[in-house]
Structures are given as C-alpha cells and as structure tokens.
Amino acid sequence: MPDHLIRGNRAWAEAILAECPDYFHRLAAVQKPDYFWIGCADSRVPANVITNRDPGEIFVHRNVANVVHPADLNFLSTLEFAVEVLGIGKIIVCGHYGCAGVKAASEDVVHGLADHWLEPIRRIARRKSEELDALGEGHARLDRLAELNVVDGVGRVAESPILQRAWQRGMHIEIHGLMYGLEDGLLKNLECSVGH
C-alpha cells in the first residue's frame, strides 16, 4: 500500500494551502500551459521541478529516452491536444545526459520491446557514425548521441502533419531542443529551434 505517498501528498497539500489558501481553486479553474514538454521518463528529470515552474505551466509527455517516435499514438494524441485544444505556442524536446535509454540503444544486448522503441536512436547512431566514432566509446559518445536524439526529435515534431497544418493555418509555434545535466542540474540550449 502506498501510504507513504498519500502521507507525503497530504503534507504537500497542507503546506501549499498554508502559503496560498486559494491555490488549488485557481489551479482547478483552467489549464492554460505555456509549454508542451517532450521529455525522458527518467524519474530524475521532472519538467516542473527542473524549470522551477508551478503545476499548470507545462503540459508534459514523457517516454523512454524522449523519443519522438512516428508510431507512438500516445505522443501524437498529446501533441495534437497541446496544439489544437490548449493552443500551446512553445514545444520543448528535452533529453538528458547519462540517459539509460540512449545507452541501451547503443548496446548489443536484447532489451525486448525497448529495442523497437529505441530504433530511431540506433538509426541516428548509424547516420552520424563518423562523428560519434571520433568520440570513442565512453560517456562523450553517449552524451552526443543523446543530443542528436533531441535535435532529431525537434525535426520530427516540425515535420509532423500536426505542426505542418498548424503552421499553414498561421499558428505561431516554436520548437526548441534542450539537454539537462544530471550532475549539475542545468539546462543547455542545443540551438536547434524551429518555428513559424
């Protein structure tokens, strides 16, 4: 039984209410986030926490290795909802250094269904093999592959029919690629933004 989670939740809610009595009423009234965040499911990279944003400011989709996968109906539905229903104008694809999913994509080991999921990362590694091989076999290679996965994700979001239709209708939407450092807690802009 997750009693410790329920106790933690109650303590958190009580602390919020003590500081701001109408907090939950305001939060429940409307969902109007500024950002759609596509991030890794890694429990150490919670979007609201690492960006110092309150609940309600970031609409989040997370999966293993923050892959923008063309067969992921959950992702596509969430992207469409973010754009068409919530009217979000800023999309963030955020990876992180030390990503276990990127490492798994680089291993010659069977990971079951994860192997299908991580195939886009392996495809990037093949396409960028010369650049990656120059970095050797250590962390630098994996970190660069994680960055390339984010850059690829930004491009895939931009190429999606959802974004193409939105831009054709004149919607102003920007897509940005960020990396998060587990060891220093800092975000890095990969300078691969796309927008109309």
C-alpha positions in Angstrom: 0.0 0.0 0.0 1.4 3.4 -0.9 0.6 5.0 2.4 3.8 7.0 2.5 2.9 8.6 -0.9 -0.5 9.6 0.5 1.0 11.0 3.7 3.5 12.9 1.6 0.7 14.2 -0.6 -1.2 15.5 2.4 1.8 17.2 3.8 2.5 18.9 0.5 -1.2 20.0 0.0 -1.3 21.4 3.6 1.9 23.3 3.1 0.6 24.8 -0.2 -2.7 25.8 1.4 -0.9 27.4 4.4 1.0 29.6 2.0 -1.7 30.2 -0.6 -5.3 29.3 0.5 -6.9 29.6 -3.0 -4.0 27.7 -4.8 -6.0 24.6 -5.7 -9.1 26.5 -6.7 -7.1 28.6 -9.1 -5.3 25.5 -10.5 -8.6 23.6 -10.9 -10.3 26.6 -12.8 -8.3 26.4 -16.0 -5.5 24.6 -17.8 -3.6 27.1 -19.9 0.1 25.9 -20.0 2.7 27.9 -21.9 4.8 24.9 -22.9 4.5 21.4 -24.2 7.4 19.3 -22.8 8.6 16.1 -24.5 10.9 14.5 -22.1 12.5 11.3 -20.8 10.6 9.2 -18.4 13.7 9.2 -16.1 12.4 9.9 -12.6 15.3 12.4 -12.0 14.1 14.8 -14.8 10.7 16.2 -13.8 9.9 19.1 -16.1 8.2 21.4 -13.5 10.9 20.9 -10.9 14.0 21.5 -13.1 12.4 24.6 -14.7 11.1 26.0 -11.4 7.5 26.1 -12.8 4.3 25.6 -11.0 1.8 22.9 -11.8 -0.3 24.1 -14.8 2.5 25.8 -16.6 3.9 22.8 -18.5 1.9 20.2 -20.4 4.1 17.0 -20.3 4.6 13.9 -22.4 7.4 11.5 -21.2 8.8 8.3 -22.6 12.0 6.2 -22.5 14.8 8.4 -24.0 12.4 11.2 -25.0 12.0 9.6 -28.5 9.7 11.3 -30.9 8.5 8.1 -32.4 6.3 8.2 -35.6 4.3 5.1 -34.3 3.6 6.5 -30.9 -0.1 7.3 -30.9 0.0 8.4 -27.3 2.6 11.1 -28.2 0.8 12.1 -31.4 -2.5 12.5 -29.5 -0.8 14.5 -26.8 0.9 16.7 -29.3 -2.4 17.3 -31.2 -4.1 18.1 -27.9 -1.4 20.5 -26.9 -1.6 22.4 -30.3 -5.3 22.1 -31.2 -7.0 22.2 -27.8 -4.6 24.0 -25.5 -3.2 26.3 -28.1 0.4 25.9 -26.8 2.9 28.0 -28.7 6.2 26.6 -27.4 7.3 23.0 -27.6 10.3 21.7 -25.8 12.1 18.4 -26.7 14.4 17.7 -23.7 16.9 15.0 -23.3 19.4 14.4 -20.5 23.0 13.4 -20.1 23.5 9.9 -18.7 20.3 8.6 -20.3 19.9 4.9 -19.8 17.6 4.6 -22.9 20.4 6.1 -25.1 22.9 3.7 -23.5 20.5 0.7 -24.2 20.2 1.8 -27.8 24.0 1.7 -28.1 24.4 -1.8 -26.6 24.5 -5.1 -28.5 22.1 -6.7 -25.9 18.5 -7.8 -26.3 16.1 -5.4 -24.5 12.8 -6.8 -25.7 10.2 -4.3 -26.8 12.6 -1.5 -25.9 14.7 -2.5 -28.9 11.8 -1.5 -31.2 11.2 1.7 -29.2 14.9 2.8 -29.4 15.4 2.0 -33.1 15.2 5.7 -34.1 18.2 6.3 -31.8 20.1 3.4 -33.4 19.3 4.9 -36.8 20.7 8.3 -35.7 23.9 6.5 -34.5 24.3 4.8 -37.9 23.7 8.1 -39.7 26.2 10.0 -37.5 28.7 7.2 -37.0 31.7 9.2 -38.2 31.0 12.0 -35.7 30.3 9.5 -32.9 33.2 7.2 -33.6 35.6 10.2 -33.2 34.4 10.5 -29.6 35.4 6.9 -28.7 33.2 4.5 -26.7 32.7 6.5 -23.4 30.3 9.0 -21.9 31.1 11.7 -24.5 29.8 9.4 -27.3 26.6 8.6 -25.4 26.0 12.2 -24.4 26.4 13.4 -28.0 24.0 10.7 -29.2 21.5 12.0 -26.6 21.9 15.5 -28.0 21.5 14.2 -31.6 18.3 12.4 -30.5 16.9 15.7 -29.2 17.9 17.5 -32.5 16.2 14.7 -34.4 13.1 14.9 -32.2 12.8 18.7 -32.9 12.9 17.9 -36.6 10.4 15.1 -36.3 7.9 17.3 -34.4 8.3 20.0 -37.0 7.7 17.6 -39.8 4.6 16.1 -38.2 1.3 16.7 -40.0 0.0 18.3 -36.8 2.6 21.1 -36.8 2.5 21.4 -40.6 -1.2 22.0 -40.5 -1.0 24.4 -37.6 1.7 26.5 -39.3 -0.4 26.5 -42.6 -3.3 28.0 -40.5 -0.9 30.7 -39.3 -0.4 29.5 -35.7 2.8 30.7 -34.2 4.5 27.7 -32.7 8.2 27.3 -31.8 10.0 24.0 -31.1 13.2 24.0 -29.0 15.8 21.4 -28.1 17.3 21.3 -24.6 19.6 19.0 -22.6 19.5 18.5 -18.9 22.6 17.8 -16.8 22.0 15.3 -14.0 25.4 16.2 -12.5 24.9 20.0 -12.4 21.1 20.4 -12.7 21.5 22.8 -15.6 19.6 23.0 -18.9 21.5 23.6 -22.1 20.0 25.1 -25.3 21.1 22.9 -28.3 20.4 25.9 -30.7 18.2 23.7 -33.0 15.0 25.7 -32.7 12.4 25.6 -35.5 9.3 27.9 -35.7 6.8 29.8 -37.7 
